[in-house]
Amino acid sequence: MRLLKERIKKDGQVLGQDVLKVDNFLNHQVDPDLMAAMGEEFQRLFKDKKITKILTVESSGIAPAVFVGLAFHVPVVFARKHKSLTLQDNMYSATVYSYTKKVNNHISISKKFLNADDRVLVIDDFLANGQAVEGLLSIIEEAGAQLEGVGIVIEKTFQKGRELLDQRGIQVESLARIAAFEDGQVVFLDENK
C-alpha cells in the first residue's frame, strides 16, 4: 500500500537492527485518514470471505482493527492483556511473548464475544516473530471459530512470523512488507536495489 509505505519512509524511525517506531501515526498517535484507507484496503483483500468478527490484541492493533471492522460492518473484539475486575471467568486465554517489550503477556477474550459460529479476520499492527497472531489463533481454535485470514499493517519479512503462518496454510495479507533496515532506513520487499 503506497500511502502507508510513504508514511513509514517519512515518519518511521528505525531503532537498532530490528525495531521500527511508528508512534506518530499508528500506535501512539493515530492518523484516522490513514487508518480508514487501510481498513478499505483490508476489506478489498478479504472481500470474498464471510467475516463476522475482527480480532486483535490490545492496544496497538485496536485502531487498524476498528477501521477494518467499519469497512466490513462487523464487530471488533480485542484480546485484553490484563485481567480487569469485569473479566474474571468464562474467558479464552493464551500467553504471548512481546518482542519489543521482552515480556510474556496473558491475553484474554470473553467467551460471550467469540464462538463457533464466528468467521474471524485477525488484524495486527506488526508481524515479526508471530507470537501475537499465534496467541490469537490459539484462542480462535479454543472457541471453535473459523479463521478466515490474517491482515498485517507492517510485516518484517526478515523475522520468522510469516513463515510460521505460511506453514499453517493461512492467508496473510500485509500492507507494507519490510525486507531490511539498512543504514537507519527502511527497505521494502518490493523495492529494487
C-alpha positions in Angstrom: 0.0 0.0 0.0 1.8 3.0 -1.3 0.3 5.5 1.1 1.4 3.5 4.1 4.9 3.0 2.7 5.3 6.7 2.1 4.3 7.4 5.7 6.7 4.9 7.0 9.5 6.4 4.9 8.6 9.9 6.1 7.7 9.4 9.8 9.0 5.9 10.8 12.1 5.7 12.9 14.5 2.7 12.7 15.8 1.8 16.2 18.7 -0.6 16.1 18.6 -3.6 13.7 15.1 -4.8 14.0 12.7 -2.2 15.5 10.6 0.4 13.6 9.0 3.1 15.6 5.7 4.4 14.1 4.2 6.0 17.1 3.3 9.3 15.4 0.7 7.7 13.0 0.0 4.1 14.1 0.4 3.1 17.7 0.5 6.1 20.0 -0.9 9.0 17.9 -3.2 7.7 15.3 -3.8 9.1 11.8 -7.5 8.3 11.2 -7.4 9.1 7.4 -4.6 6.5 7.0 -6.5 4.0 9.2 -9.6 4.5 7.1 -7.6 3.8 3.9 -6.0 0.7 5.5 -9.4 -0.5 6.6 -10.7 -0.2 3.0 -7.6 -2.0 1.6 -8.0 -4.9 4.0 -11.7 -5.1 3.1 -10.7 -5.3 -0.6 -8.1 -8.0 0.1 -10.5 -10.2 2.1 -13.8 -9.2 0.3 -14.6 -12.8 -0.7 -14.5 -14.0 2.9 -17.7 -14.1 5.1 -16.2 -12.2 8.0 -18.3 -12.0 11.2 -15.7 -10.7 13.6 -12.4 -8.8 13.5 -10.0 -9.9 16.2 -6.8 -8.1 17.5 -4.7 -7.7 20.6 -4.7 -4.5 22.7 -3.5 -1.9 22.3 -1.7 -1.2 19.1 -3.9 -3.4 17.0 -7.1 -1.7 18.0 -7.0 1.4 15.7 -6.4 -0.5 12.5 -8.9 -3.3 13.5 -11.7 -0.8 14.2 -11.4 0.7 10.7 -11.4 -2.8 9.2 -14.5 -3.6 11.3 -16.0 -0.4 9.9 -15.2 -1.5 6.3 -16.8 -4.9 6.9 -19.6 -3.6 9.1 -18.8 -6.3 11.8 -17.8 -6.1 15.5 -14.2 -5.8 16.6 -13.0 -7.9 19.5 -9.7 -7.3 21.2 -7.8 -9.6 23.5 -7.0 -7.9 26.7 -3.5 -8.1 28.1 -4.5 -7.5 31.7 -7.4 -9.0 33.7 -9.9 -6.5 34.9 -12.4 -6.9 37.6 -15.1 -7.2 35.0 -13.3 -10.1 33.2 -13.0 -12.9 35.7 -14.4 -16.1 34.4 -15.6 -17.6 31.1 -12.5 -16.5 29.2 -10.4 -17.9 26.4 -6.8 -17.1 27.1 -3.3 -17.6 25.7 0.3 -16.5 26.6 2.0 -14.2 24.1 5.7 -13.1 24.2 6.1 -9.4 23.3 9.3 -9.0 21.2 9.6 -5.2 21.7 8.8 -5.3 25.5 10.6 -8.6 26.2 7.8 -9.9 28.5 5.1 -12.5 28.4 1.5 -11.2 28.3 -1.5 -13.3 29.1 -4.3 -12.3 26.7 -8.0 -13.0 27.2 -11.2 -12.7 25.4 -14.7 -13.2 26.9 -16.4 -16.3 25.6 -19.6 -14.2 25.0 -17.8 -12.4 22.2 -16.3 -15.3 20.2 -17.9 -18.7 19.4 -18.1 -21.5 16.9 -20.4 -19.5 14.6 -17.8 -16.8 14.0 -15.6 -16.4 10.9 -12.7 -14.4 12.1 -10.2 -12.0 10.4 -7.2 -11.3 12.6 -5.7 -7.8 12.3 -2.5 -6.6 13.9 -0.1 -3.7 13.6 3.1 -5.7 13.2 4.1 -9.2 12.2 7.7 -10.0 13.4 8.0 -13.3 15.2 4.3 -14.1 15.0 3.7 -14.5 18.7 0.6 -12.2 19.0 -1.0 -13.9 16.0 -0.2 -17.4 17.3 -1.9 -16.4 20.6 -5.0 -15.2 18.8 -5.1 -18.4 16.6 -5.0 -20.5 19.8 -8.0 -18.6 21.2 -9.8 -18.9 17.8 -9.2 -22.7 17.9 -10.3 -23.0 21.5 -13.6 -21.1 20.6 -14.2 -23.4 17.6 -14.4 -20.4 15.4 -13.1 -20.4 11.8 -10.1 -18.3 10.8 -10.6 -16.5 7.5 -7.2 -14.8 7.3 -4.7 -12.5 8.9 -4.2 -8.9 8.0 -1.0 -7.2 9.0 -0.2 -3.4 8.7 3.6 -3.8 8.7 5.5 -7.1 8.2 9.1 -7.5 9.0 9.9 -10.3 6.5 13.4 -10.9 7.9 11.8 -12.4 11.1 10.0 -15.7 11.3 6.4 -14.8 11.8 5.3 -15.1 8.1 7.0 -18.4 7.7 5.1 -19.8 10.7 1.7 -18.7 9.3 2.6 -19.9 5.7 3.4 -23.4 7.1 -0.1 -23.5 8.5 -1.6 -22.5 5.1 -3.1 -19.3 6.4 -3.9 -16.4 4.0 -1.8 -13.5 5.2 -2.0 -10.0 3.6 0.4 -7.3 4.7 0.1 -3.7 3.6 3.8 -3.0 3.9 6.5 -5.7 3.8 9.9 -4.7 5.1 12.9 -6.6 3.8 15.5 -4.9 5.9 16.7 -1.9 7.8 19.8 -0.5 6.2 21.8 2.5 7.4 18.8 3.6 9.5 16.4 3.4 6.5 13.5 1.0 5.7 13.9 -1.2 2.6 10.6 -2.6 1.4 10.5 -6.1 0.0 9.3 -4.9 -3.4 12.0 -2.2 -3.8 14.7 -2.6 -6.4 18.2 -2.2 -5.0 
